[in-house]
Amino acid sequence: MTDLRTEAMLMAERHDAGHGVVLLKMHPEMVVKPNAPWIEHACRAGDGRPILNAVALHPDHKVSGGWPEITVSPSIACPCGLHGFLREGVWVPV
Ligand SMILES: [Zn+2]
């Protein structure tokens, strides 16, 4: 698996949300709203090759709770097929 995480992602504070999902507490300039975590997971590149990467939330996501007990709605989906809810810092697969 190719690791595409940047230095900023490697340095970020981390929280294991379960099911292979790790929340990254990124710099405020790198998030769409305060406390919006990046979602690190085993992903797939556009050509299908396995990668380790993290994705930012969509600006329409609502984020509540304090780090790391963060709740996001609606659900979070990645083009690779990852789909789930983040509830109080716990990943709940759909
Ligand atoms: Zn993905």
PDB file of the backbone (N, CA, C, O) and the ligand in Angstrom, with CONECT records:
HET     ZN  A 101       1
ATOM      1  N   MET A   1       0.851  -1.196   0.000  1.00  0.00           N
ATOM      2  CA  MET A   1       0.000   0.000   0.000  1.00  0.00           C
ATOM      3  C   MET A   1       0.886   1.244   0.000  1.00  0.00           C
ATOM      4  O   MET A   1       1.797   1.363   0.819  1.00  0.00           O
ATOM      5  N   THR A   2       0.622   2.146  -0.897  1.00  0.00           N
ATOM      6  CA  THR A   2       1.407   3.370  -0.994  1.00  0.00           C
ATOM      7  C   THR A   2       0.929   4.383   0.045  1.00  0.00           C
ATOM      8  O   THR A   2      -0.263   4.678   0.130  1.00  0.00           O
ATOM      9  N   ASP A   3       1.844   4.900   0.814  1.00  0.00           N
ATOM     10  CA  ASP A   3       1.495   5.880   1.849  1.00  0.00           C
ATOM     11  C   ASP A   3       1.554   7.289   1.256  1.00  0.00           C
ATOM     12  O   ASP A   3       2.634   7.803   0.962  1.00  0.00           O
ATOM     13  N   LEU A   4       0.397   7.900   1.086  1.00  0.00           N
ATOM     14  CA  LEU A   4       0.333   9.236   0.491  1.00  0.00           C
ATOM     15  C   LEU A   4       0.166  10.335   1.535  1.00  0.00           C
ATOM     16  O   LEU A   4      -0.094  11.491   1.202  1.00  0.00           O
ATOM     17  N   ARG A   5       0.320   9.953   2.814  1.00  0.00           N
ATOM     18  CA  ARG A   5       0.130  10.963   3.855  1.00  0.00           C
ATOM     19  C   ARG A   5       1.248  11.991   3.819  1.00  0.00           C
ATOM     20  O   ARG A   5       2.420  11.656   3.644  1.00  0.00           O
ATOM     21  N   THR A   6       0.865  13.239   3.987  1.00  0.00           N
ATOM     22  CA  THR A   6       1.837  14.322   3.987  1.00  0.00           C
ATOM     23  C   THR A   6       2.435  14.483   5.385  1.00  0.00           C
ATOM     24  O   THR A   6       1.951  13.898   6.354  1.00  0.00           O
ATOM     25  N   GLU A   7       3.484  15.280   5.466  1.00  0.00           N
ATOM     26  CA  GLU A   7       4.111  15.563   6.758  1.00  0.00           C
ATOM     27  C   GLU A   7       3.080  16.126   7.747  1.00  0.00           C
ATOM     28  O   GLU A   7       3.068  15.751   8.920  1.00  0.00           O
ATOM     29  N   ALA A   8       2.218  17.027   7.265  1.00  0.00           N
ATOM     30  CA  ALA A   8       1.207  17.626   8.145  1.00  0.00           C
ATOM     31  C   ALA A   8       0.261  16.554   8.684  1.00  0.00           C
ATOM     32  O   ALA A   8      -0.170  16.625   9.835  1.00  0.00           O
ATOM     33  N   MET A   9      -0.060  15.569   7.859  1.00  0.00           N
ATOM     34  CA  MET A   9      -0.953  14.500   8.299  1.00  0.00           C
ATOM     35  C   MET A   9      -0.256  13.593   9.307  1.00  0.00           C
ATOM     36  O   MET A   9      -0.874  13.130  10.265  1.00  0.00           O
ATOM     37  N   LEU A  10       1.039  13.340   9.088  1.00  0.00           N
ATOM     38  CA  LEU A  10       1.783  12.470  10.002  1.00  0.00           C
ATOM     39  C   LEU A  10       1.989  13.138  11.356  1.00  0.00           C
ATOM     40  O   LEU A  10       2.078  12.461  12.380  1.00  0.00           O
ATOM     41  N   MET A  11       2.064  14.465  11.359  1.00  0.00           N
ATOM     42  CA  MET A  11       2.323  15.204  12.594  1.00  0.00           C
ATOM     43  C   MET A  11       1.044  15.488  13.384  1.00  0.00           C
ATOM     44  O   MET A  11       1.108  15.873  14.551  1.00  0.00           O
ATOM     45  N   ALA A  12      -0.107  15.302  12.756  1.00  0.00           N
ATOM     46  CA  ALA A  12      -1.372  15.671  13.393  1.00  0.00           C
ATOM     47  C   ALA A  12      -1.678  14.763  14.579  1.00  0.00           C
ATOM     48  O   ALA A  12      -1.263  13.605  14.626  1.00  0.00           O
ATOM     49  N   GLU A  13      -2.404  15.312  15.519  1.00  0.00           N
ATOM     50  CA  GLU A  13      -2.913  14.496  16.625  1.00  0.00           C
ATOM     51  C   GLU A  13      -3.892  13.480  16.047  1.00  0.00           C
ATOM     52  O   GLU A  13      -4.658  13.804  15.139  1.00  0.00           O
ATOM     53  N   ARG A  14      -3.872  12.241  16.571  1.00  0.00           N
ATOM     54  CA  ARG A  14      -4.638  11.145  15.981  1.00  0.00           C
ATOM     55  C   ARG A  14      -5.615  10.562  16.983  1.00  0.00           C
ATOM     56  O   ARG A  14      -5.376  10.579  18.190  1.00  0.00           O
ATOM     57  N   HIS A  15      -6.721  10.045  16.462  1.00  0.00           N
ATOM     58  CA  HIS A  15      -7.677   9.326  17.298  1.00  0.00           C
ATOM     59  C   HIS A  15      -8.204   8.136  16.516  1.00  0.00           C
ATOM     60  O   HIS A  15      -8.749   8.294  15.424  1.00  0.00           O
ATOM     61  N   ASP A  16      -8.041   6.949  17.076  1.00  0.00           N
ATOM     62  CA  ASP A  16      -8.519   5.727  16.434  1.00  0.00           C
ATOM     63  C   ASP A  16     -10.034   5.638  16.608  1.00  0.00           C
ATOM     64  O   ASP A  16     -10.529   5.447  17.719  1.00  0.00           O
ATOM     65  N   ALA A  17     -10.767   5.779  15.497  1.00  0.00           N
ATOM     66  CA  ALA A  17     -12.230   5.741  15.551  1.00  0.00           C
ATOM     67  C   ALA A  17     -12.778   4.336  15.329  1.00  0.00           C
ATOM     68  O   ALA A  17     -13.989   4.120  15.372  1.00  0.00           O
ATOM     69  N   GLY A  18     -11.872   3.373  15.089  1.00  0.00           N
ATOM     70  CA  GLY A  18     -12.296   1.998  14.860  1.00  0.00           C
ATOM     71  C   GLY A  18     -12.565   1.710  13.394  1.00  0.00           C
ATOM     72  O   GLY A  18     -12.691   2.629  12.584  1.00  0.00           O
ATOM     73  N   HIS A  19     -12.652   0.427  13.055  1.00  0.00           N
ATOM     74  CA  HIS A  19     -12.927  -0.016  11.681  1.00  0.00           C
ATOM     75  C   HIS A  19     -11.907   0.532  10.679  1.00  0.00           C
ATOM     76  O   HIS A  19     -12.237   0.755   9.514  1.00  0.00           O
ATOM     77  N   GLY A  20     -10.669   0.749  11.135  1.00  0.00           N
ATOM     78  CA  GLY A  20      -9.625   1.193  10.225  1.00  0.00           C
ATOM     79  C   GLY A  20      -9.633   2.681   9.937  1.00  0.00           C
ATOM     80  O   GLY A  20      -8.877   3.159   9.091  1.00  0.00           O
ATOM     81  N   VAL A  21     -10.482   3.411  10.636  1.00  0.00           N
ATOM     82  CA  VAL A  21     -10.571   4.857  10.433  1.00  0.00           C
ATOM     83  C   VAL A  21      -9.860   5.571  11.582  1.00  0.00           C
ATOM     84  O   VAL A  21     -10.102   5.286  12.755  1.00  0.00           O
ATOM     85  N   VAL A  22      -8.987   6.497  11.222  1.00  0.00           N
ATOM     86  CA  VAL A  22      -8.275   7.301  12.215  1.00  0.00           C
ATOM     87  C   VAL A  22      -8.602   8.772  11.943  1.00  0.00           C
ATOM     88  O   VAL A  22      -8.511   9.242  10.809  1.00  0.00           O
ATOM     89  N   LEU A  23      -8.978   9.482  12.994  1.00  0.00           N
ATOM     90  CA  LEU A  23      -9.259  10.913  12.850  1.00  0.00           C
ATOM     91  C   LEU A  23      -7.958  11.677  13.015  1.00  0.00           C
ATOM     92  O   LEU A  23      -7.158  11.378  13.901  1.00  0.00           O
ATOM     93  N   LEU A  24      -7.754  12.650  12.168  1.00  0.00           N
ATOM     94  CA  LEU A  24      -6.588  13.520  12.256  1.00  0.00           C
ATOM     95  C   LEU A  24      -7.056  14.924  12.618  1.00  0.00           C
ATOM     96  O   LEU A  24      -7.956  15.478  11.987  1.00  0.00           O
ATOM     97  N   LYS A  25      -6.424  15.489  13.654  1.00  0.00           N
ATOM     98  CA  LYS A  25      -6.735  16.863  14.058  1.00  0.00           C
ATOM     99  C   LYS A  25      -5.773  17.770  13.291  1.00  0.00           C
ATOM    100  O   LYS A  25      -4.626  17.959  13.694  1.00  0.00           O
ATOM    101  N   MET A  26      -6.248  18.316  12.201  1.00  0.00           N
ATOM    102  CA  MET A  26      -5.383  19.089  11.319  1.00  0.00           C
ATOM    103  C   MET A  26      -5.344  20.558  11.735  1.00  0.00           C
ATOM    104  O   MET A  26      -6.175  21.032  12.510  1.00  0.00           O
ATOM    105  N   HIS A  27      -4.351  21.256  11.194  1.00  0.00           N
ATOM    106  CA  HIS A  27      -4.200  22.686  11.459  1.00  0.00           C
ATOM    107  C   HIS A  27      -5.489  23.415  11.046  1.00  0.00           C
ATOM    108  O   HIS A  27      -6.099  23.061  10.036  1.00  0.00           O
ATOM    109  N   PRO A  28      -5.907  24.428  11.817  1.00  0.00           N
ATOM    110  CA  PRO A  28      -7.155  25.136  11.513  1.00  0.00           C
ATOM    111  C   PRO A  28      -7.253  25.644  10.071  1.00  0.00           C
ATOM    112  O   PRO A  28      -8.350  25.744   9.523  1.00  0.00           O
ATOM    113  N   GLU A  29      -6.125  25.961   9.466  1.00  0.00           N
ATOM    114  CA  GLU A  29      -6.175  26.457   8.082  1.00  0.00           C
ATOM    115  C   GLU A  29      -6.464  25.336   7.082  1.00  0.00           C
ATOM    116  O   GLU A  29      -6.734  25.604   5.911  1.00  0.00           O
ATOM    117  N   MET A  30      -6.408  24.090   7.537  1.00  0.00           N
ATOM    118  CA  MET A  30      -6.572  22.955   6.625  1.00  0.00           C
ATOM    119  C   MET A  30      -7.916  22.256   6.770  1.00  0.00           C
ATOM    120  O   MET A  30      -8.134  21.208   6.162  1.00  0.00           O
ATOM    121  N   VAL A  31      -8.828  22.826   7.573  1.00  0.00           N
ATOM    122  CA  VAL A  31     -10.133  22.189   7.766  1.00  0.00           C
ATOM    123  C   VAL A  31     -11.242  23.139   7.329  1.00  0.00           C
ATOM    124  O   VAL A  31     -11.074  24.358   7.344  1.00  0.00           O
ATOM    125  N   VAL A  32     -12.380  22.562   6.938  1.00  0.00           N
ATOM    126  CA  VAL A  32     -13.485  23.362   6.419  1.00  0.00           C
ATOM    127  C   VAL A  32     -14.209  24.110   7.523  1.00  0.00           C
ATOM    128  O   VAL A  32     -14.857  25.126   7.270  1.00  0.00           O
ATOM    129  N   LYS A  33     -14.100  23.606   8.757  1.00  0.00           N
ATOM    130  CA  LYS A  33     -14.686  24.307   9.898  1.00  0.00           C
ATOM    131  C   LYS A  33     -13.990  23.820  11.151  1.00  0.00           C
ATOM    132  O   LYS A  33     -13.359  22.764  11.138  1.00  0.00           O
ATOM    133  N   PRO A  34     -14.098  24.584  12.250  1.00  0.00           N
ATOM    134  CA  PRO A  34     -13.384  24.187  13.464  1.00  0.00           C
ATOM    135  C   PRO A  34     -13.738  22.765  13.887  1.00  0.00           C
ATOM    136  O   PRO A  34     -14.903  22.368  13.844  1.00  0.00           O
ATOM    137  N   ASN A  35     -12.739  22.013  14.290  1.00  0.00           N
ATOM    138  CA  ASN A  35     -12.928  20.656  14.797  1.00  0.00           C
ATOM    139  C   ASN A  35     -13.281  19.624  13.730  1.00  0.00           C
ATOM    140  O   ASN A  35     -13.542  18.471  14.071  1.00  0.00           O
ATOM    141  N   ALA A  36     -13.298  19.997  12.461  1.00  0.00           N
ATOM    142  CA  ALA A  36     -13.591  19.020  11.401  1.00  0.00           C
ATOM    143  C   ALA A  36     -12.355  18.150  11.182  1.00  0.00           C
ATOM    144  O   ALA A  36     -11.336  18.634  10.689  1.00  0.00           O
ATOM    145  N   PRO A  37     -12.439  16.860  11.549  1.00  0.00           N
ATOM    146  CA  PRO A  37     -11.255  16.006  11.397  1.00  0.00           C
ATOM    147  C   PRO A  37     -11.048  15.594   9.947  1.00  0.00           C
ATOM    148  O   PRO A  37     -11.975  15.635   9.138  1.00  0.00           O
ATOM    149  N   TRP A  38      -9.830  15.201   9.633  1.00  0.00           N
ATOM    150  CA  TRP A  38      -9.590  14.480   8.380  1.00  0.00           C
ATOM    151  C   TRP A  38      -9.742  13.003   8.693  1.00  0.00           C
ATOM    152  O   TRP A  38      -9.469  12.552   9.805  1.00  0.00           O
ATOM    153  N   ILE A  39     -10.182  12.263   7.690  1.00  0.00           N
ATOM    154  CA  ILE A  39     -10.543  10.857   7.864  1.00  0.00           C
ATOM    155  C   ILE A  39      -9.484   9.983   7.187  1.00  0.00           C
ATOM    156  O   ILE A  39      -9.498   9.796   5.970  1.00  0.00           O
ATOM    157  N   GLU A  40      -8.558   9.446   8.011  1.00  0.00           N
ATOM    158  CA  GLU A  40      -7.500   8.595   7.460  1.00  0.00           C
ATOM    159  C   GLU A  40      -8.023   7.164   7.340  1.00  0.00           C
ATOM    160  O   GLU A  40      -8.660   6.645   8.257  1.00  0.00           O
ATOM    161  N   HIS A  41      -7.744   6.533   6.194  1.00  0.00           N
ATOM    162  CA  HIS A  41      -8.189   5.154   5.971  1.00  0.00           C
ATOM    163  C   HIS A  41      -7.427   4.545   4.800  1.00  0.00           C
ATOM    164  O   HIS A  41      -6.785   5.255   4.026  1.00  0.00           O
ATOM    165  N   ALA A  42      -7.506   3.235   4.683  1.00  0.00           N
ATOM    166  CA  ALA A  42      -6.955   2.537   3.521  1.00  0.00           C
ATOM    167  C   ALA A  42      -7.872   2.848   2.341  1.00  0.00           C
ATOM    168  O   ALA A  42      -9.010   2.383   2.279  1.00  0.00           O
ATOM    169  N   CYS A  43      -7.354   3.639   1.415  1.00  0.00           N
ATOM    170  CA  CYS A  43      -8.164   4.194   0.338  1.00  0.00           C
ATOM    171  C   CYS A  43      -7.701   3.583  -0.989  1.00  0.00           C
ATOM    172  O   CYS A  43      -6.853   2.691  -1.014  1.00  0.00           O
ATOM    173  N   ARG A  44      -8.265   4.074  -2.071  1.00  0.00           N
ATOM    174  CA  ARG A  44      -7.825   3.637  -3.398  1.00  0.00           C
ATOM    175  C   ARG A  44      -7.635   4.852  -4.292  1.00  0.00           C
ATOM    176  O   ARG A  44      -8.464   5.762  -4.318  1.00  0.00           O
ATOM    177  N   ALA A  45      -6.536   4.846  -5.017  1.00  0.00           N
ATOM    178  CA  ALA A  45      -6.278   5.919  -5.973  1.00  0.00           C
ATOM    179  C   ALA A  45      -7.241   5.792  -7.145  1.00  0.00           C
ATOM    180  O   ALA A  45      -7.947   4.793  -7.274  1.00  0.00           O
ATOM    181  N   GLY A  46      -7.263   6.797  -7.986  1.00  0.00           N
ATOM    182  CA  GLY A  46      -8.153   6.792  -9.144  1.00  0.00           C
ATOM    183  C   GLY A  46      -7.948   5.591 -10.046  1.00  0.00           C
ATOM    184  O   GLY A  46      -8.886   5.125 -10.692  1.00  0.00           O
ATOM    185  N   ASP A  47      -6.716   5.087 -10.090  1.00  0.00           N
ATOM    186  CA  ASP A  47      -6.433   3.921 -10.928  1.00  0.00           C
ATOM    187  C   ASP A  47      -6.632   2.605 -10.172  1.00  0.00           C
ATOM    188  O   ASP A  47      -6.309   1.536 -10.692  1.00  0.00           O
ATOM    189  N   GLY A  48      -7.163   2.679  -8.948  1.00  0.00           N
ATOM    190  CA  GLY A  48      -7.501   1.473  -8.202  1.00  0.00           C
ATOM    191  C   GLY A  48      -6.410   0.960  -7.285  1.00  0.00           C
ATOM    192  O   GLY A  48      -6.628   0.004  -6.540  1.00  0.00           O
ATOM    193  N   ARG A  49      -5.239   1.579  -7.327  1.00  0.00           N
ATOM    194  CA  ARG A  49      -4.145   1.054  -6.493  1.00  0.00           C
ATOM    195  C   ARG A  49      -4.372   1.434  -5.027  1.00  0.00           C
ATOM    196  O   ARG A  49      -4.806   2.547  -4.732  1.00  0.00           O
ATOM    197  N   PRO A  50      -4.075   0.499  -4.101  1.00  0.00           N
ATOM    198  CA  PRO A  50      -4.318   0.771  -2.678  1.00  0.00           C
ATOM    199  C   PRO A  50      -3.376   1.846  -2.131  1.00  0.00           C
ATOM    200  O   PRO A  50      -2.169   1.806  -2.374  1.00  0.00           O
ATOM    201  N   ILE A  51      -3.920   2.778  -1.413  1.00  0.00           N
ATOM    202  CA  ILE A  51      -3.146   3.869  -0.825  1.00  0.00           C
ATOM    203  C   ILE A  51      -3.598   4.106   0.613  1.00  0.00           C
ATOM    204  O   ILE A  51      -4.727   3.788   0.985  1.00  0.00           O
ATOM    205  N   LEU A  52      -2.709   4.660   1.400  1.00  0.00           N
ATOM    206  CA  LEU A  52      -3.077   5.122   2.738  1.00  0.00           C
ATOM    207  C   LEU A  52      -3.146   6.634   2.662  1.00  0.00           C
ATOM    208  O   LEU A  52      -2.154   7.298   2.362  1.00  0.00           O
ATOM    209  N   ASN A  53      -4.329   7.176   2.938  1.00  0.00           N
ATOM    210  CA  ASN A  53      -4.531   8.605   2.740  1.00  0.00           C
ATOM    211  C   ASN A  53      -5.594   9.090   3.719  1.00  0.00           C
ATOM    212  O   ASN A  53      -6.216   8.294   4.422  1.00  0.00           O
ATOM    213  N   ALA A  54      -5.790  10.381   3.755  1.00  0.00           N
ATOM    214  CA  ALA A  54      -6.852  10.943   4.582  1.00  0.00           C
ATOM    215  C   ALA A  54      -7.597  11.986   3.762  1.00  0.00           C
ATOM    216  O   ALA A  54      -7.007  12.699   2.950  1.00  0.00           O
ATOM    217  N   VAL A  55      -8.894  12.061   3.989  1.00  0.00           N
ATOM    218  CA  VAL A  55      -9.724  13.000   3.244  1.00  0.00           C
ATOM    219  C   VAL A  55     -10.350  14.007   4.203  1.00  0.00           C
ATOM    220  O   VAL A  55     -10.643  13.696   5.357  1.00  0.00           O
ATOM    221  N   ALA A  56     -10.544  15.215   3.696  1.00  0.00           N
ATOM    222  CA  ALA A  56     -11.197  16.259   4.477  1.00  0.00           C
ATOM    223  C   ALA A  56     -12.709  16.098   4.355  1.00  0.00           C
ATOM    224  O   ALA A  56     -13.205  15.466   3.422  1.00  0.00           O
ATOM    225  N   LEU A  57     -13.425  16.673   5.301  1.00  0.00           N
ATOM    226  CA  LEU A  57     -14.884  16.640   5.226  1.00  0.00           C
ATOM    227  C   LEU A  57     -15.372  17.614   4.163  1.00  0.00           C
ATOM    228  O   LEU A  57     -14.645  18.514   3.741  1.00  0.00           O
ATOM    229  N   HIS A  58     -16.610  17.419   3.741  1.00  0.00           N
ATOM    230  CA  HIS A  58     -17.269  18.331   2.821  1.00  0.00           C
ATOM    231  C   HIS A  58     -17.735  19.565   3.608  1.00  0.00           C
ATOM    232  O   HIS A  58     -18.130  19.442   4.767  1.00  0.00           O
ATOM    233  N   PRO A  59     -17.691  20.746   2.990  1.00  0.00           N
ATOM    234  CA  PRO A  59     -18.121  21.953   3.722  1.00  0.00           C
ATOM    235  C   PRO A  59     -19.552  21.885   4.249  1.00  0.00           C
ATOM    236  O   PRO A  59     -19.895  22.590   5.198  1.00  0.00           O
ATOM    237  N   ASP A  60     -20.391  21.040   3.640  1.00  0.00           N
ATOM    238  CA  ASP A  60     -21.777  20.929   4.100  1.00  0.00           C
ATOM    239  C   ASP A  60     -21.933  20.069   5.353  1.00  0.00           C
ATOM    240  O   ASP A  60     -23.000  20.056   5.966  1.00  0.00           O
ATOM    241  N   HIS A  61     -20.876  19.351   5.735  1.00  0.00           N
ATOM    242  CA  HIS A  61     -20.982  18.518   6.931  1.00  0.00           C
ATOM    243  C   HIS A  61     -21.152  19.383   8.174  1.00  0.00           C
ATOM    244  O   HIS A  61     -20.506  20.421   8.324  1.00  0.00           O
ATOM    245  N   LYS A  62     -22.025  18.937   9.051  1.00  0.00           N
ATOM    246  CA  LYS A  62     -22.163  19.579  10.355  1.00  0.00           C
ATOM    247  C   LYS A  62     -21.271  18.838  11.344  1.00  0.00           C
ATOM    248  O   LYS A  62     -21.266  17.608  11.397  1.00  0.00           O
ATOM    249  N   VAL A  63     -20.521  19.602  12.122  1.00  0.00           N
ATOM    250  CA  VAL A  63     -19.554  19.022  13.052  1.00  0.00           C
ATOM    251  C   VAL A  63     -19.889  19.519  14.448  1.00  0.00           C
ATOM    252  O   VAL A  63     -20.054  20.719  14.668  1.00  0.00           O
ATOM    253  N   SER A  64     -19.991  18.573  15.404  1.00  0.00           N
ATOM    254  CA  SER A  64     -20.262  18.965  16.784  1.00  0.00           C
ATOM    255  C   SER A  64     -19.398  18.128  17.721  1.00  0.00           C
ATOM    256  O   SER A  64     -18.849  17.096  17.336  1.00  0.00           O
ATOM    257  N   GLY A  65     -19.294  18.594  18.943  1.00  0.00           N
ATOM    258  CA  GLY A  65     -18.515  17.878  19.943  1.00  0.00           C
ATOM    259  C   GLY A  65     -17.077  18.345  19.971  1.00  0.00           C
ATOM    260  O   GLY A  65     -16.580  18.946  19.019  1.00  0.00           O
ATOM    261  N   GLY A  66     -16.418  18.059  21.078  1.00  0.00           N
ATOM    262  CA  GLY A  66     -15.003  18.427  21.231  1.00  0.00           C
ATOM    263  C   GLY A  66     -14.106  17.253  20.894  1.00  0.00           C
ATOM    264  O   GLY A  66     -14.490  16.094  21.048  1.00  0.00           O
ATOM    265  N   TRP A  67     -12.904  17.568  20.430  1.00  0.00           N
ATOM    266  CA  TRP A  67     -11.925  16.531  20.104  1.00  0.00           C
ATOM    267  C   TRP A  67     -11.679  15.637  21.306  1.00  0.00           C
ATOM    268  O   TRP A  67     -11.495  16.161  22.405  1.00  0.00           O
ATOM    269  N   PRO A  68     -11.664  14.274  21.156  1.00  0.00           N
ATOM    270  CA  PRO A  68     -11.937  13.580  19.892  1.00  0.00           C
ATOM    271  C   PRO A  68     -13.359  13.032  19.777  1.00  0.00           C
ATOM    272  O   PRO A  68     -13.655  12.258  18.867  1.00  0.00           O
ATOM    273  N   GLU A  69     -14.233  13.428  20.688  1.00  0.00           N
ATOM    274  CA  GLU A  69     -15.612  12.889  20.663  1.00  0.00           C
ATOM    275  C   GLU A  69     -16.453  13.673  19.663  1.00  0.00           C
ATOM    276  O   GLU A  69     -17.443  14.311  20.020  1.00  0.00           O
ATOM    277  N   ILE A  70     -16.038  13.610  18.420  1.00  0.00           N
ATOM    278  CA  ILE A  70     -16.648  14.429  17.382  1.00  0.00           C
ATOM    279  C   ILE A  70     -17.778  13.672  16.687  1.00  0.00           C
ATOM    280  O   ILE A  70     -17.670  12.479  16.404  1.00  0.00           O
ATOM    281  N   THR A  71     -18.852  14.389  16.425  1.00  0.00           N
ATOM    282  CA  THR A  71     -19.981  13.833  15.676  1.00  0.00           C
ATOM    283  C   THR A  71     -20.138  14.637  14.392  1.00  0.00           C
ATOM    284  O   THR A  71     -20.094  15.867  14.401  1.00  0.00           O
ATOM    285  N   VAL A  72     -20.322  13.917  13.286  1.00  0.00           N
ATOM    286  CA  VAL A  72     -20.474  14.550  11.974  1.00  0.00           C
ATOM    287  C   VAL A  72     -21.760  14.066  11.345  1.00  0.00           C
ATOM    288  O   VAL A  72     -22.071  12.876  11.393  1.00  0.00           O
ATOM    289  N   SER A  73     -22.511  14.982  10.756  1.00  0.00           N
ATOM    290  CA  SER A  73     -23.682  14.574   9.985  1.00  0.00           C
ATOM    291  C   SER A  73     -23.769  15.424   8.722  1.00  0.00           C
ATOM    292  O   SER A  73     -23.341  16.578   8.760  1.00  0.00           O
ATOM    293  N   PRO A  74     -24.286  14.933   7.626  1.00  0.00           N
ATOM    294  CA  PRO A  74     -24.719  13.530   7.464  1.00  0.00           C
ATOM    295  C   PRO A  74     -23.528  12.594   7.369  1.00  0.00           C
ATOM    296  O   PRO A  74     -22.433  12.937   7.814  1.00  0.00           O
ATOM    297  N   SER A  75     -23.727  11.417   6.796  1.00  0.00           N
ATOM    298  CA  SER A  75     -22.677  10.414   6.740  1.00  0.00           C
ATOM    299  C   SER A  75     -21.507  10.891   5.886  1.00  0.00           C
ATOM    300  O   SER A  75     -21.632  11.827   5.096  1.00  0.00           O
ATOM    301  N   ILE A  76     -20.366  10.224   6.064  1.00  0.00           N
ATOM    302  CA  ILE A  76     -19.137  10.550   5.340  1.00  0.00           C
ATOM    303  C   ILE A  76     -18.899   9.452   4.310  1.00  0.00           C
ATOM    304  O   ILE A  76     -18.928   8.267   4.642  1.00  0.00           O
ATOM    305  N   ALA A  77     -18.667   9.841   3.081  1.00  0.00           N
ATOM    306  CA  ALA A  77     -18.417   8.866   2.019  1.00  0.00           C
ATOM    307  C   ALA A  77     -17.174   9.274   1.249  1.00  0.00           C
ATOM    308  O   ALA A  77     -16.929  10.458   1.017  1.00  0.00           O
ATOM    309  N   CYS A  78     -16.397   8.279   0.857  1.00  0.00           N
ATOM    310  CA  CYS A  78     -15.212   8.499   0.032  1.00  0.00           C
ATOM    311  C   CYS A  78     -15.420   7.739  -1.281  1.00  0.00           C
ATOM    312  O   CYS A  78     -16.066   6.691  -1.283  1.00  0.00           O
ATOM    313  N   PRO A  79     -14.890   8.245  -2.390  1.00  0.00           N
ATOM    314  CA  PRO A  79     -15.051   7.540  -3.669  1.00  0.00           C
ATOM    315  C   PRO A  79     -14.557   6.089  -3.644  1.00  0.00           C
ATOM    316  O   PRO A  79     -14.977   5.285  -4.477  1.00  0.00           O
ATOM    317  N   CYS A  80     -13.671   5.741  -2.698  1.00  0.00           N
ATOM    318  CA  CYS A  80     -13.148   4.370  -2.636  1.00  0.00           C
ATOM    319  C   CYS A  80     -14.183   3.368  -2.141  1.00  0.00           C
ATOM    320  O   CYS A  80     -13.986   2.159  -2.264  1.00  0.00           O
ATOM    321  N   GLY A  81     -15.287   3.865  -1.581  1.00  0.00           N
ATOM    322  CA  GLY A  81     -16.311   2.967  -1.058  1.00  0.00           C
ATOM    323  C   GLY A  81     -16.490   3.081   0.445  1.00  0.00           C
ATOM    324  O   GLY A  81     -17.471   2.581   0.994  1.00  0.00           O
ATOM    325  N   LEU A  82     -15.540   3.743   1.124  1.00  0.00           N
ATOM    326  CA  LEU A  82     -15.712   3.970   2.562  1.00  0.00           C
ATOM    327  C   LEU A  82     -16.976   4.801   2.784  1.00  0.00           C
ATOM    328  O   LEU A  82     -17.170   5.831   2.138  1.00  0.00           O
ATOM    329  N   HIS A  83     -17.822   4.355   3.689  1.00  0.00           N
ATOM    330  CA  HIS A  83     -19.057   5.080   3.961  1.00  0.00           C
ATOM    331  C   HIS A  83     -19.467   4.788   5.397  1.00  0.00           C
ATOM    332  O   HIS A  83     -19.581   3.626   5.790  1.00  0.00           O
ATOM    333  N   GLY A  84     -19.686   5.822   6.169  1.00  0.00           N
ATOM    334  CA  GLY A  84     -20.089   5.600   7.537  1.00  0.00           C
ATOM    335  C   GLY A  84     -20.424   6.898   8.234  1.00  0.00           C
ATOM    336  O   GLY A  84     -20.327   7.985   7.666  1.00  0.00           O
ATOM    337  N   PHE A  85     -20.818   6.749   9.475  1.00  0.00           N
ATOM    338  CA  PHE A  85     -21.122   7.893  10.321  1.00  0.00           C
ATOM    339  C   PHE A  85     -20.029   8.037  11.373  1.00  0.00           C
ATOM    340  O   PHE A  85     -19.461   7.042  11.824  1.00  0.00           O
ATOM    341  N   LEU A  86     -19.741   9.249  11.755  1.00  0.00           N
ATOM    342  CA  LEU A  86     -18.857   9.499  12.885  1.00  0.00           C
ATOM    343  C   LEU A  86     -19.720  10.015  14.028  1.00  0.00           C
ATOM    344  O   LEU A  86     -20.310  11.093  13.958  1.00  0.00           O
ATOM    345  N   ARG A  87     -19.771   9.206  15.084  1.00  0.00           N
ATOM    346  CA  ARG A  87     -20.602   9.555  16.231  1.00  0.00           C
ATOM    347  C   ARG A  87     -19.757   9.529  17.492  1.00  0.00           C
ATOM    348  O   ARG A  87     -19.280   8.477  17.915  1.00  0.00           O
ATOM    349  N   GLU A  88     -19.583  10.693  18.080  1.00  0.00           N
ATOM    350  CA  GLU A  88     -18.798  10.845  19.313  1.00  0.00           C
ATOM    351  C   GLU A  88     -17.447  10.161  19.177  1.00  0.00           C
ATOM    352  O   GLU A  88     -17.004   9.461  20.088  1.00  0.00           O
ATOM    353  N   GLY A  89     -16.796  10.363  18.043  1.00  0.00           N
ATOM    354  CA  GLY A  89     -15.444   9.858  17.834  1.00  0.00           C
ATOM    355  C   GLY A  89     -15.368   8.404  17.426  1.00  0.00           C
ATOM    356  O   GLY A  89     -14.271   7.858  17.310  1.00  0.00           O
ATOM    357  N   VAL A  90     -16.502   7.762  17.203  1.00  0.00           N
ATOM    358  CA  VAL A  90     -16.539   6.352  16.824  1.00  0.00           C
ATOM    359  C   VAL A  90     -17.080   6.237  15.406  1.00  0.00           C
ATOM    360  O   VAL A  90     -18.116   6.814  15.076  1.00  0.00           O
ATOM    361  N   TRP A  91     -16.364   5.484  14.570  1.00  0.00           N
ATOM    362  CA  TRP A  91     -16.798   5.262  13.196  1.00  0.00           C
ATOM    363  C   TRP A  91     -17.844   4.153  13.169  1.00  0.00           C
ATOM    364  O   TRP A  91     -17.613   3.055  13.675  1.00  0.00           O
ATOM    365  N   VAL A  92     -19.002   4.453  12.569  1.00  0.00           N
ATOM    366  CA  VAL A  92     -20.084   3.480  12.438  1.00  0.00           C
ATOM    367  C   VAL A  92     -20.306   3.228  10.952  1.00  0.00           C
ATOM    368  O   VAL A  92     -20.895   4.061  10.261  1.00  0.00           O
ATOM    369  N   PRO A  93     -19.832   2.069  10.449  1.00  0.00           N
ATOM    370  CA  PRO A  93     -19.954   1.803   9.015  1.00  0.00           C
ATOM    371  C   PRO A  93     -21.401   1.707   8.581  1.00  0.00           C
ATOM    372  O   PRO A  93     -22.264   1.284   9.350  1.00  0.00           O
ATOM    373  N   VAL A  94     -21.663   2.104   7.343  1.00  0.00           N
ATOM    374  CA  VAL A  94     -23.017   1.977   6.777  1.00  0.00           C
ATOM    375  C   VAL A  94     -23.080   0.683   5.987  1.00  0.00           C
ATOM    376  O   VAL A  94     -24.122   0.359   5.417  1.00  0.00           O
TER     377      VAL A  94
HETATM  378 ZN    ZN A 101     -11.155   6.464   0.426  1.00  0.00          ZN2+
END
